[in-house]
Amino acid sequence: MERFEGRCWLDWWANSSINFGGIKISVVITPTETGWDAHGQLISDLSDDDREGFIFLCDMSPVFTLRFQDGSTVEVTVTPTDDDRFTLTEYTGPADIQVDYRIDV
């Protein structure tokens, strides 16, 4: 693997057929001795609603599909760091994830 730097999408899937949300990001992926290190940020021209939606999805479940421009994908866990920045790690958990989220009204 070579260093990758470019634009990608983070997709959040509600199930195998419904993409609940996707957001365009800028990401840097660097190979390491044990795998890879990745960090990214939301692109600057996103609306406040897009940013809030991203944070909402991260709170429900931090597991996203990282989708590259060529259509290839990898499951990742997103860990917000500050402002619009985050780190990515490869998701190695179960294929089906239970999301239990409650909204108090």
C-alpha positions, -999 to +999 in steps of 0.1 A: +000+000+000+012+035-009+003+067+009-031+080-003-043+115-001-076+126-016-113+130-015-136+102-004-170+096+011-180+083+045-213+064+041-235+054+071-257+024+063-289+017+082-290-018+067-277-036+037-299-016+013-304+019+029-275+044+029-288+067+056-262+094+049-230+101+031-205+130+035-176+140+014-142+142+032-106+148+026-084+119+039-048+109+043-040+072+046-004+062+055+009+027+056+025+015+088+043-017+099+011-030+114-014-018+088-023+019+082-029+052+099-057+075+086-070+109+094-093+132+077-116+162+078-149+172+064-146+193+033-149+230+039-180+238+018-205+216+038-235+232+054-241+233+092-269+208+087-244+183+070-220+188+099-247+182+125-259+152+106-224+137+106-220+142+143-255+127+149-245+096+129-212+093+147-231+094+180-255+066+169-226+044+156-191+054+146-190+026+119-190+040+084-181+027+050-151+047+035-158+049-002-131+058-027-136+075-061-130+042-079-159+026-059-138+004-036-148+005+001-135-004+035-154-004+068-140+021+093-146+034+128-146+072+129-133+090+160-139+128+160-109+147+173-117+184+170-138+207+149-142+189+115-113+165+120-113+128+128-092+096+128-102+064+110-094+028+120-104-004+102-136-018+116-131-055+126-163-061+145-194-081+136-211-075+102-244-067+118-244-038+144-272-032+168-279+006+171-300+016+201-306+054+200-333+072+219-344+108+213-361+125+242-388+149+232 
